[in-house]
């Protein structure tokens, strides 16, 4: 196994070896999904 690259007290306490760090970007995913829906609606016309 590869060693943990992101080590904090919390990751050690919970035994997390590879945390997911992009959780704060969820608002961006919603904006991209809205743009995709608008583009799909425009293409359907």
C-alpha positions in Angstrom: 0.0 0.0 0.0 1.1 3.5 -0.6 1.7 5.8 2.4 -0.8 8.5 3.3 0.0 11.7 1.5 -2.4 14.0 3.5 -1.9 13.4 7.2 -3.6 15.4 9.9 -4.7 14.6 13.5 -8.2 14.0 12.2 -7.2 11.6 9.4 -5.0 9.7 11.9 -7.9 9.6 14.5 -10.4 8.2 12.0 -7.9 6.0 10.1 -8.4 7.8 6.8 -5.5 7.1 4.4 -6.8 9.0 1.3 -9.3 11.8 2.2 -11.5 13.4 -0.5 -10.5 17.1 -0.5 -12.9 18.5 -3.1 -16.1 18.6 -1.0 -16.0 22.4 -0.9 -16.5 22.6 -4.7 -20.1 21.2 -4.7 -21.5 24.6 -5.6 -19.4 24.5 -8.8 -20.8 21.1 -9.8 -24.4 22.5 -9.4 -23.6 25.5 -11.7 -22.0 23.2 -14.3 -25.1 20.9 -14.2 -27.4 23.9 -14.7 -25.3 25.1 -17.7 -25.5 21.6 -19.2 -29.3 21.5 -18.8 -29.6 24.9 -20.5 -27.3 23.8 -23.4 -29.3 20.6 -23.8 -32.6 22.5 -23.9 -31.3 25.0 -26.5 -30.0 22.1 -28.7 -33.4 20.4 -28.5 -35.2 23.3 -30.1 
